[in-house]
Amino acid sequence: MAEKTFLFDPNKCLGCRACQMSCATNRNLPKGVFLRKVNEVELKLNGQWTKYFLSSACHQCQNPECMRLCPEQAIRKRRDGIVILATDKCTKCSVCLHGCPFEAPVRDQESGQIYKCDFCYDRLDEGKEAYCVGACPVNALMLIELPDNFKENPEWVRRLPNVPRVQLTRPSVRYYPLRVGRQMRRSKEGLKQGGSYENED
């Protein structure tokens, strides 16, 4: 069975956080708990400062460290690659939080309950979209199936600039390459003069 994963296009993302808010609202998450996060990433490429928005959640790793470390075996991986947390088995020990290199599991500060993205698997089983995917107004976030023959789509990459390089857990998320000129950016000269970002596409 082909494994499901997220495909993200940083060249389309507006940073509107519709994906983040749709997940939190529709899943009735406690206040301050977000399973998907949208962050601004700023880096220098070829002498120019480039900024893009990164939408990320659980990377549905092929070797989930959270699952390996959980003392109660409350985390399991389905045949389609989706990593699920069984809240009825979770003892709120927070071990999974320290083991995940992407800080995907989240702890509610009031109740101590642990939450994590599970692709809205109950919706997928009904043929529906994950809330985050359906909320994106520009289709920057998609759900795909990785090919069984291990031949990667040449249009995809495994990581983006300034995204942690993790090999042990083998994260399954894929990205479209960052195309400089499609994001907001400013030149080195403009930065020295206190210039602001300009859209140079």
MDAnalysis code that builds the backbone (N, CA, C; Angstrom):
import MDAnalysis as mda
import numpy as np

u = mda.Universe.empty(603, n_residues=201, atom_resindex=np.repeat(np.arange(201), 3), trajectory=True)
u.add_TopologyAttr("name", ["N", "CA", "C"] * 201)
u.add_TopologyAttr("resid", np.arange(1, 202))
u.add_TopologyAttr("resname", ["MET", "ALA", "GLU", "LYS", "THR", "PHE", "LEU", "PHE", "ASP", "PRO", "ASN", "LYS", "CYS", "LEU", "GLY", "CYS", "ARG", "ALA", "CYS", "GLN", "MET", "SER", "CYS", "ALA", "THR", "ASN", "ARG", "ASN", "LEU", "PRO", "LYS", "GLY", "VAL", "PHE", "LEU", "ARG", "LYS", "VAL", "ASN", "GLU", "VAL", "GLU", "LEU", "LYS", "LEU", "ASN", "GLY", "GLN", "TRP", "THR", "LYS", "TYR", "PHE", "LEU", "SER", "SER", "ALA", "CYS", "HIS", "GLN", "CYS", "GLN", "ASN", "PRO", "GLU", "CYS", "MET", "ARG", "LEU", "CYS", "PRO", "GLU", "GLN", "ALA", "ILE", "ARG", "LYS", "ARG", "ARG", "ASP", "GLY", "ILE", "VAL", "ILE", "LEU", "ALA", "THR", "ASP", "LYS", "CYS", "THR", "LYS", "CYS", "SER", "VAL", "CYS", "LEU", "HIS", "GLY", "CYS", "PRO", "PHE", "GLU", "ALA", "PRO", "VAL", "ARG", "ASP", "GLN", "GLU", "SER", "GLY", "GLN", "ILE", "TYR", "LYS", "CYS", "ASP", "PHE", "CYS", "TYR", "ASP", "ARG", "LEU", "ASP", "GLU", "GLY", "LYS", "GLU", "ALA", "TYR", "CYS", "VAL", "GLY", "ALA", "CYS", "PRO", "VAL", "ASN", "ALA", "LEU", "MET", "LEU", "ILE", "GLU", "LEU", "PRO", "ASP", "ASN", "PHE", "LYS", "GLU", "ASN", "PRO", "GLU", "TRP", "VAL", "ARG", "ARG", "LEU", "PRO", "ASN", "VAL", "PRO", "ARG", "VAL", "GLN", "LEU", "THR", "ARG", "PRO", "SER", "VAL", "ARG", "TYR", "TYR", "PRO", "LEU", "ARG", "VAL", "GLY", "ARG", "GLN", "MET", "ARG", "ARG", "SER", "LYS", "GLU", "GLY", "LEU", "LYS", "GLN", "GLY", "GLY", "SER", "TYR", "GLU", "ASN", "GLU", "ASP"])
u.atoms.positions = np.array([
    [0.841, -1.199, 0.000],
    [0.000, 0.000, 0.000],
    [0.876, 1.248, 0.000],
    [0.561, 2.187, -0.887],
    [1.323, 3.426, -0.966],
    [1.103, 4.266, 0.290],
    [2.176, 4.919, 0.746],
    [2.082, 5.737, 1.943],
    [1.639, 7.158, 1.594],
    [0.742, 7.680, 2.404],
    [0.246, 9.041, 2.217],
    [1.160, 10.031, 2.924],
    [1.289, 11.214, 2.350],
    [2.086, 12.252, 2.974],
    [1.649, 13.616, 2.462],
    [2.207, 14.660, 3.037],
    [1.911, 16.014, 2.604],
    [2.905, 16.457, 1.535],
    [2.422, 17.252, 0.598],
    [3.256, 17.920, -0.399],
    [2.999, 19.408, -0.259],
    [4.065, 20.169, -0.007],
    [3.926, 21.604, 0.247],
    [4.692, 22.410, -0.791],
    [4.042, 23.490, -1.287],
    [4.658, 24.365, -2.270],
    [4.919, 25.733, -1.621],
    [6.177, 26.032, -1.271],
    [6.490, 27.307, -0.616],
    [6.344, 28.505, -1.538],
    [6.282, 28.256, -2.832],
    [6.156, 29.345, -3.793],
    [4.731, 29.866, -3.901],
    [3.780, 29.104, -3.361],
    [2.376, 29.513, -3.395],
    [1.884, 30.033, -2.049],
    [2.468, 29.546, -0.972],
    [1.949, 29.839, 0.370],
    [1.938, 31.337, 0.655],
    [0.791, 31.837, 1.115],
    [0.612, 33.255, 1.419],
    [0.869, 33.578, 2.887],
    [1.039, 32.549, 3.693],
    [1.215, 32.781, 5.117],
    [-0.072, 33.199, 5.810],
    [-1.217, 32.867, 5.225],
    [-2.509, 33.299, 5.772],
    [-2.925, 32.512, 6.996],
    [-2.311, 31.341, 7.195],
    [-2.589, 30.465, 8.340],
    [-4.008, 29.879, 8.337],
    [-4.638, 29.860, 7.177],
    [-5.960, 29.229, 7.078],
    [-5.869, 27.746, 7.414],
    [-4.790, 27.091, 7.019],
    [-4.604, 25.667, 7.314],
    [-4.501, 25.443, 8.815],
    [-3.742, 26.290, 9.463],
    [-3.536, 26.173, 10.909],
    [-4.831, 26.384, 11.683],
    [-5.583, 27.408, 11.307],
    [-6.802, 27.736, 12.029],
    [-7.926, 26.750, 11.737],
    [-7.991, 26.246, 10.502],
    [-9.022, 25.265, 10.154],
    [-8.827, 23.985, 10.955],
    [-7.581, 23.567, 11.104],
    [-7.273, 22.377, 11.892],
    [-7.699, 22.574, 13.342],
    [-7.299, 23.692, 13.932],
    [-7.589, 23.944, 15.343],
    [-9.086, 24.065, 15.597],
    [-9.782, 24.742, 14.695],
    [-11.215, 24.977, 14.884],
    [-12.033, 23.712, 14.683],
    [-11.809, 23.025, 13.566],
    [-12.626, 21.857, 13.240],
    [-12.332, 20.654, 14.121],
    [-11.147, 20.616, 14.701],
    [-10.809, 19.500, 15.584],
    [-11.045, 19.846, 17.050],
    [-11.584, 21.042, 17.283],
    [-11.920, 21.474, 18.647],
    [-10.726, 21.366, 19.590],
    [-9.585, 21.839, 19.129],
    [-8.381, 21.782, 19.951],
    [-8.452, 22.830, 21.062],
    [-7.817, 22.561, 22.189],
    [-7.803, 23.535, 23.284],
    [-7.122, 24.835, 22.857],
    [-7.424, 25.889, 23.539],
    [-6.842, 27.192, 23.236],
    [-5.314, 27.123, 23.301],
    [-4.671, 27.630, 22.263],
    [-3.213, 27.648, 22.219],
    [-2.572, 26.388, 21.685],
    [-3.367, 25.376, 21.351],
    [-2.830, 24.122, 20.803],
    [-3.018, 24.124, 19.290],
    [-1.929, 24.011, 18.552],
    [-1.960, 23.988, 17.090],
    [-1.153, 22.794, 16.599],
    [-1.777, 21.948, 15.794],
    [-1.097, 20.787, 15.242],
    [-0.366, 21.119, 13.946],
    [-0.771, 22.193, 13.301],
    [-0.069, 22.698, 12.121],
    [0.371, 24.122, 12.419],
    [1.583, 24.452, 12.033],
    [2.129, 25.772, 12.305],
    [2.670, 26.385, 11.023],
    [2.498, 27.685, 10.889],
    [3.007, 28.419, 9.735],
    [4.036, 29.417, 10.241],
    [5.267, 29.268, 9.785],
    [6.352, 30.142, 10.230],
    [7.005, 30.842, 9.052],
    [7.549, 32.009, 9.312],
    [8.335, 32.729, 8.311],
    [9.776, 32.246, 8.393],
    [10.339, 31.925, 7.253],
    [11.727, 31.498, 7.184],
    [12.500, 32.527, 6.371],
    [13.550, 33.060, 6.948],
    [14.353, 34.070, 6.253],
    [15.773, 33.559, 6.113],
    [16.325, 33.669, 4.925],
    [17.673, 33.196, 4.680],
    [18.303, 33.997, 3.548],
    [19.623, 33.900, 3.448],
    [20.351, 34.610, 2.401],
    [20.748, 33.629, 1.313],
    [20.351, 33.920, 0.087],
    [20.702, 33.109, -1.071],
    [21.296, 34.005, -2.135],
    [22.522, 33.689, -2.548],
    [23.201, 34.460, -3.590],
    [23.233, 35.951, -3.275],
    [23.513, 36.273, -2.011],
    [23.656, 37.670, -1.623],
    [22.360, 38.405, -1.391],
    [21.243, 37.714, -1.502],
    [19.953, 38.351, -1.307],
    [19.213, 37.678, -0.162],
    [18.487, 38.504, 0.592],
    [17.659, 37.979, 1.672],
    [16.310, 37.543, 1.109],
    [15.978, 36.302, 1.359],
    [14.737, 35.734, 0.862],
    [13.882, 35.264, 2.040],
    [12.602, 35.497, 1.951],
    [11.690, 35.053, 2.991],
    [10.586, 34.215, 2.362],
    [10.286, 33.087, 3.000],
    [9.146, 32.299, 2.543],
    [8.392, 31.781, 3.754],
    [7.165, 31.342, 3.544],
    [6.349, 30.799, 4.613],
    [6.398, 29.273, 4.559],
    [6.558, 28.666, 5.714],
    [6.633, 27.213, 5.819],
    [5.472, 26.711, 6.666],
    [4.601, 25.918, 6.074],
    [3.498, 25.287, 6.784],
    [3.909, 23.860, 7.106],
    [3.908, 23.507, 8.390],
    [4.383, 22.179, 8.764],
    [3.543, 21.587, 9.890],
    [3.520, 20.269, 9.918],
    [2.825, 19.516, 10.964],
    [3.625, 18.237, 11.173],
    [2.981, 17.179, 11.631],
    [3.671, 15.907, 11.776],
    [4.185, 15.453, 10.414],
    [5.438, 15.017, 10.363],
    [6.046, 14.599, 9.101],
    [5.762, 13.142, 8.764],
    [4.937, 12.475, 9.582],
    [4.557, 11.083, 9.320],
    [5.785, 10.264, 8.923],
    [6.786, 10.288, 9.801],
    [8.069, 9.649, 9.509],
    [7.921, 8.151, 9.249],
    [8.798, 7.640, 8.414],
    [8.794, 6.209, 8.143],
    [9.356, 5.432, 9.330],
    [10.220, 6.071, 10.116],
    [10.734, 5.483, 11.357],
    [10.431, 6.446, 12.506],
    [9.179, 6.533, 12.943],
    [8.798, 7.543, 13.930],
    [9.490, 7.346, 15.279],
    [10.253, 8.340, 15.689],
    [10.924, 8.268, 16.979],
    [9.910, 8.360, 18.118],
    [8.843, 9.107, 17.894],
    [7.799, 9.227, 18.913],
    [7.181, 7.863, 19.224],
    [6.970, 7.079, 18.191],
    [6.383, 5.747, 18.368],
    [7.357, 4.813, 19.084],
    [8.623, 4.910, 18.740],
    [9.632, 4.041, 19.361],
    [9.784, 4.343, 20.850],
    [9.680, 5.615, 21.215],
    [9.929, 6.009, 22.598],
    [8.714, 5.869, 23.513],
    [7.522, 5.861, 22.952],
    [6.314, 5.853, 23.786],
    [6.273, 4.605, 24.670],
    [6.302, 4.769, 26.000],
    [6.329, 3.601, 26.893],
    [5.002, 2.845, 26.957],
    [3.927, 3.471, 26.520],
    [2.608, 2.841, 26.587],
    [2.140, 2.306, 25.235],
    [2.995, 2.431, 24.221],
    [2.633, 2.021, 22.859],
    [1.323, 2.671, 22.425],
    [1.207, 3.950, 22.767],
    [0.005, 4.705, 22.414],
    [0.081, 5.275, 20.999],
    [1.246, 5.173, 20.387],
    [1.430, 5.689, 19.023],
    [1.688, 4.519, 18.085],
    [0.950, 4.494, 16.995],
    [1.127, 3.424, 16.010],
    [1.128, 4.004, 14.605],
    [1.647, 3.228, 13.680],
    [1.741, 3.652, 12.286],
    [0.882, 2.732, 11.431],
    [-0.049, 3.316, 10.695],
    [-0.913, 2.513, 9.828],
    [-0.152, 2.067, 8.576],
    [-0.740, 1.138, 7.869],
    [-0.112, 0.630, 6.640],
    [0.028, 1.719, 5.587],
    [-0.843, 2.727, 5.648],
    [-0.748, 3.812, 4.671],
    [0.190, 4.920, 5.134],
    [0.951, 4.675, 6.200],
    [1.979, 5.608, 6.640],
    [1.545, 6.629, 7.673],
    [0.267, 6.696, 7.996],
    [-0.228, 7.698, 8.928],
    [0.079, 7.276, 10.362],
    [0.688, 8.195, 11.119],
    [1.071, 7.934, 12.499],
    [-0.016, 8.477, 13.425],
    [-0.568, 7.592, 14.250],
    [-1.738, 7.917, 15.060],
    [-1.425, 7.812, 16.548],
    [-1.946, 8.757, 17.318],
    [-1.831, 8.733, 18.768],
    [-3.174, 8.324, 19.368],
    [-3.183, 7.260, 20.151],
    [-4.394, 6.814, 20.841],
    [-4.451, 7.518, 22.190],
    [-5.319, 8.523, 22.299],
    [-5.371, 9.324, 23.521],
    [-5.820, 8.506, 24.732],
    [-6.578, 7.431, 24.510],
    [-7.037, 6.620, 25.642],
    [-5.913, 5.816, 26.266],
    [-4.812, 5.621, 25.537],
    [-3.654, 4.921, 26.068],
    [-2.581, 5.874, 26.580],
    [-2.656, 7.124, 26.172],
    [-1.632, 8.115, 26.515],
    [-1.697, 8.455, 28.004],
    [-0.548, 8.406, 28.677],
    [-0.468, 8.740, 30.098],
    [0.071, 10.148, 30.326],
    [0.232, 10.925, 29.238],
    [0.672, 12.319, 29.304],
    [2.100, 12.469, 29.834],
    [2.933, 11.457, 29.577],
    [4.306, 11.498, 30.088],
    [5.193, 12.462, 29.309],
    [4.781, 12.826, 28.097],
    [5.488, 13.810, 27.249],
    [6.804, 13.306, 26.675],
    [7.083, 12.014, 26.754],
    [8.319, 11.482, 26.184],
    [8.367, 11.715, 24.675],
    [7.232, 11.588, 24.020],
    [7.185, 11.767, 22.563],
    [7.563, 13.187, 22.153],
    [7.259, 14.162, 23.005],
    [7.579, 15.552, 22.697],
    [9.078, 15.747, 22.560],
    [9.829, 15.091, 23.437],
    [11.286, 15.248, 23.432],
    [11.940, 14.422, 22.332],
    [11.257, 13.404, 21.835],
    [11.847, 12.549, 20.824],
    [11.638, 13.024, 19.400],
    [10.610, 13.845, 19.170],
    [10.304, 14.282, 17.808],
    [11.212, 15.431, 17.378],
    [11.957, 15.278, 16.279],
    [12.851, 16.352, 15.824],
    [12.102, 17.538, 15.229],
    [10.800, 17.378, 14.967],
    [10.014, 18.449, 14.358],
    [9.016, 19.076, 15.335],
    [9.068, 18.657, 16.592],
    [8.181, 19.194, 17.626],
    [6.713, 19.079, 17.200],
    [6.369, 17.936, 16.602],
    [5.005, 17.741, 16.102],
    [3.990, 17.459, 17.206],
    [4.275, 16.555, 18.154],
    [3.320, 16.383, 19.247],
    [3.259, 17.662, 20.092],
    [2.064, 17.991, 20.545],
    [1.857, 19.229, 21.313],
    [1.139, 18.888, 22.616],
    [1.539, 19.552, 23.680],
    [0.952, 19.310, 25.002],
    [0.077, 20.484, 25.408],
    [-1.142, 20.183, 25.824],
    [-2.025, 21.208, 26.356],
    [-1.554, 21.551, 27.768],
    [-1.209, 22.811, 27.991],
    [-0.634, 23.211, 29.265],
    [-1.596, 23.038, 30.433],
    [-2.885, 23.111, 30.189],
    [-3.856, 22.999, 31.271],
    [-4.149, 21.550, 31.663],
    [-4.445, 20.728, 30.679],
    [-4.821, 19.341, 30.981],
    [-3.653, 18.376, 30.931],
    [-2.575, 18.760, 30.244],
    [-1.439, 17.870, 30.072],
    [-1.617, 16.873, 28.947],
    [-2.776, 16.902, 28.292],
    [-3.056, 15.964, 27.196],
    [-2.146, 16.232, 26.003],
    [-1.714, 15.163, 25.358],
    [-0.859, 15.256, 24.174],
    [-1.714, 15.130, 22.919],
    [-1.418, 15.981, 21.934],
    [-2.109, 15.935, 20.642],
    [-1.071, 15.877, 19.536],
    [-1.446, 15.277, 18.404],
    [-0.582, 15.297, 17.226],
    [-1.410, 15.187, 15.956],
    [-0.866, 15.681, 14.871],
    [-1.524, 15.585, 13.568],
    [-1.582, 14.119, 13.142],
    [-2.730, 13.707, 12.650],
    [-2.884, 12.344, 12.148],
    [-3.546, 12.334, 10.767],
    [-3.344, 13.437, 10.032],
    [-3.869, 13.551, 8.666],
    [-5.395, 13.572, 8.627],
    [-6.040, 13.759, 9.787],
    [-7.509, 13.640, 9.837],
    [-7.906, 12.300, 9.211],
    [-7.266, 11.220, 9.669],
    [-7.414, 9.914, 9.020],
    [-8.864, 9.434, 8.960],
    [-9.668, 9.852, 9.963],
    [-11.072, 9.443, 9.934],
    [-11.802, 10.062, 8.745],
    [-11.411, 11.292, 8.384],
    [-11.986, 11.937, 7.199],
    [-11.463, 11.288, 5.920],
    [-10.180, 10.970, 5.896],
    [-9.604, 10.324, 4.713],
    [-10.272, 8.977, 4.450],
    [-10.565, 8.255, 5.523],
    [-11.218, 6.952, 5.367],
    [-12.614, 7.080, 4.765],
    [-13.191, 8.278, 4.895],
    [-14.519, 8.542, 4.320],
    [-14.435, 9.206, 2.949],
    [-13.202, 9.350, 2.440],
    [-13.020, 9.960, 1.135],
    [-13.017, 11.474, 1.169],
    [-12.850, 12.058, 2.346],
    [-12.832, 13.511, 2.487],
    [-11.394, 14.016, 2.622],
    [-11.235, 15.345, 2.567],
    [-9.927, 15.963, 2.690],
    [-9.583, 16.234, 4.145],
    [-8.294, 16.284, 4.433],
    [-7.855, 16.773, 5.729],
    [-8.245, 18.250, 5.826],
    [-8.575, 18.712, 7.024],
    [-9.045, 20.080, 7.189],
    [-8.040, 21.106, 6.665],
    [-6.759, 20.889, 6.939],
    [-5.742, 21.861, 6.525],
    [-5.653, 21.956, 5.003],
    [-5.713, 20.799, 4.337],
    [-5.622, 20.778, 2.872],
    [-6.819, 21.488, 2.251],
    [-8.006, 21.203, 2.757],
    [-9.212, 21.815, 2.209],
    [-9.301, 23.307, 2.443],
    [-8.602, 23.814, 3.471],
    [-8.695, 25.233, 3.816],
    [-7.742, 26.114, 3.019],
    [-6.704, 25.537, 2.413],
    [-5.705, 26.356, 1.714],
    [-6.313, 27.007, 0.469],
    [-6.319, 28.347, 0.390],
    [-6.971, 29.030, -0.732],
    [-6.173, 28.996, -2.036],
    [-4.893, 28.606, -1.959],
    [-4.052, 28.629, -3.166],
    [-3.482, 27.249, -3.500],
    [-3.979, 26.201, -2.838],
    [-3.518, 24.828, -3.085],
    [-2.015, 24.664, -2.877],
    [-1.503, 25.338, -1.854],
    [-0.085, 25.186, -1.530],
    [0.174, 23.918, -0.740],
    [-0.886, 23.351, -0.167],
    [-0.771, 22.153, 0.649],
    [-1.631, 21.056, 0.043],
    [-1.010, 19.912, -0.206],
    [-1.712, 18.799, -0.844],
    [-1.407, 17.496, -0.132],
    [-2.257, 16.521, -0.350],
    [-2.040, 15.180, 0.170],
    [-1.728, 14.283, -1.018],
    [-0.609, 13.564, -0.939],
    [-0.174, 12.728, -2.054],
    [0.136, 11.323, -1.546],
    [0.390, 10.415, -2.471],
    [0.842, 9.072, -2.144],
    [2.245, 8.894, -2.705],
    [3.147, 8.431, -1.856],
    [4.509, 8.177, -2.312],
    [4.521, 6.926, -3.188],
    [5.278, 6.939, -4.268],
    [5.300, 5.781, -5.167],
    [5.892, 4.554, -4.483],
    [5.296, 3.392, -4.757],
    [5.765, 2.138, -4.164],
    [7.139, 1.722, -4.681],
    [7.475, 2.170, -5.876],
    [8.729, 1.728, -6.479],
    [9.929, 2.565, -6.059],
    [9.720, 3.460, -5.083],
    [10.787, 4.288, -4.526],
    [11.391, 5.259, -5.532],
    [10.763, 5.412, -6.687],
    [11.239, 6.390, -7.665],
    [10.583, 7.724, -7.356],
    [11.396, 8.673, -6.935],
    [10.872, 9.967, -6.536],
    [10.454, 10.790, -7.745],
    [9.401, 11.561, -7.578],
    [9.024, 12.527, -8.587],
    [10.140, 13.565, -8.693],
    [10.707, 13.788, -9.867],
    [11.837, 14.726, -9.992],
    [11.473, 16.163, -9.655],
    [10.177, 16.469, -9.566],
    [9.765, 17.824, -9.227],
    [9.748, 18.058, -7.718],
    [9.922, 17.020, -6.929],
    [9.848, 17.149, -5.472],
    [11.230, 17.092, -4.843],
    [11.337, 17.690, -3.665],
    [12.554, 17.591, -2.856],
    [12.153, 17.155, -1.451],
    [13.131, 16.647, -0.698],
    [12.855, 16.133, 0.635],
    [12.932, 17.200, 1.729],
    [13.538, 18.333, 1.437],
    [13.624, 19.388, 2.438],
    [13.806, 20.734, 1.760],
    [13.513, 21.784, 2.512],
    [13.676, 23.147, 2.042],
    [14.817, 23.813, 2.815],
    [15.343, 24.926, 2.321],
    [16.393, 25.632, 3.067],
    [15.931, 25.985, 4.475],
    [16.804, 25.741, 5.443],
    [16.575, 26.025, 6.859],
    [15.591, 25.063, 7.523],
    [15.190, 24.007, 6.824],
    [14.400, 22.942, 7.439],
    [15.382, 21.916, 7.990],
    [15.199, 21.442, 9.232],
    [16.159, 20.498, 9.823],
    [16.410, 19.289, 8.927],
    [17.686, 18.923, 8.820],
    [18.050, 17.735, 8.034],
    [18.005, 16.522, 8.974],
    [17.002, 15.705, 8.807],
    [16.814, 14.546, 9.666],
    [16.799, 13.288, 8.801],
    [17.709, 12.367, 9.092],
    [17.799, 11.141, 8.305],
    [17.333, 9.918, 9.085],
    [17.506, 9.946, 10.405],
    [17.189, 8.782, 11.216],
    [15.709, 8.410, 11.140],
    [14.820, 9.405, 11.251],
    [13.390, 9.107, 11.270],
    [12.780, 9.000, 9.875],
    [13.491, 9.466, 8.862],
    [13.044, 9.406, 7.467],
    [11.664, 10.053, 7.289],
    [11.566, 11.364, 7.464],
    [10.289, 12.057, 7.281],
    [9.773, 11.894, 5.865],
    [8.465, 11.746, 5.737],
    [7.883, 11.454, 4.433],
    [7.412, 12.694, 3.679],
    [7.341, 13.848, 4.323],
    [6.842, 15.059, 3.678],
    [7.714, 15.427, 2.480],
    [7.073, 15.886, 1.416],
    [7.783, 16.329, 0.223],
    [7.442, 17.790, -0.071],
    [8.344, 18.452, -0.816],
    [8.185, 19.872, -1.114],
    [8.472, 20.132, -2.589],
    [7.911, 21.229, -3.081],
    [8.384, 21.769, -4.342],
    [9.577, 22.651, -4.022],
    [10.592, 22.668, -4.875],
    [11.786, 23.473, -4.580],
    [11.444, 24.959, -4.473],
    [12.177, 25.626, -3.606],
    [12.017, 27.066, -3.442],
    [12.576, 27.778, -4.668],
    [11.741, 28.583, -5.315],
    [12.168, 29.323, -6.497],
    [12.343, 30.792, -6.112],
    [13.577, 31.222, -6.008],
    [13.859, 32.603, -5.632],
    [13.284, 33.540, -6.684],
    [12.582, 34.550, -6.234],
    [11.896, 35.452, -7.142],
    [10.397, 35.318, -7.011],
    [9.979, 34.187, -6.426],
    [8.553, 33.976, -6.210],
    [8.135, 34.416, -4.811],
    [9.137, 34.685, -3.955],
    [8.836, 35.100, -2.600],
    [9.137, 36.584, -2.419],
    [8.873, 37.058, -1.212],
    [9.230, 38.421, -0.855],
    [10.719, 38.429, -0.534],
    [11.462, 39.373, -1.094],
    [12.886, 39.384, -0.829],
    [13.428, 40.805, -0.868],
    [14.610, 40.985, -0.324],
    [15.255, 42.282, -0.360],
    [16.742, 42.067, -0.607],
    [17.376, 43.008, -1.224],
    [18.782, 42.870, -1.564],
    [19.652, 43.248, -0.375],
    [20.924, 42.883, -0.452],
    [21.863, 43.219, 0.601],
    [21.963, 44.730, 0.757],
    [21.954, 45.452, -0.361],
    [22.050, 46.903, -0.311],
    [20.822, 47.500, 0.370],
    [19.653, 46.955, 0.039],
    [18.426, 47.457, 0.646],
    [18.391, 47.197, 2.136],
    [18.974, 46.064, 2.540],
    [18.992, 45.724, 3.955],
    [19.863, 46.710, 4.723],
    [21.010, 47.073, 4.145],
    [21.896, 48.019, 4.813],
    [21.230, 49.374, 4.996],
    [20.360, 49.733, 4.051],
    [19.687, 51.010, 4.091],
    [18.372, 50.947, 4.854],
    [18.116, 49.791, 5.457],
    [16.881, 49.653, 6.206],
    [15.673, 49.441, 5.324],
    [15.899, 48.917, 4.118],
    [14.823, 48.719, 3.167],
    [13.870, 47.625, 3.611],
    [12.683, 47.624, 3.057],
    [11.672, 46.623, 3.388],
    [11.603, 45.598, 2.267],
    [10.866, 44.543, 2.513],
    [10.690, 43.497, 1.498],
    [9.881, 44.025, 0.325],
    [10.247, 43.556, -0.848],
    [9.512, 43.896, -2.067],
    [9.263, 42.631, -2.845],
    [8.121, 42.567, -3.474],
    [7.812, 41.417, -4.305],
    [8.476, 41.629, -5.658],
    [9.453, 40.751, -5.975],
    [10.227, 40.927, -7.197],
    [9.873, 39.915, -8.253],
    [8.728, 39.278, -8.104],
    [8.311, 38.297, -9.107],
    [7.753, 39.034, -10.339],
])
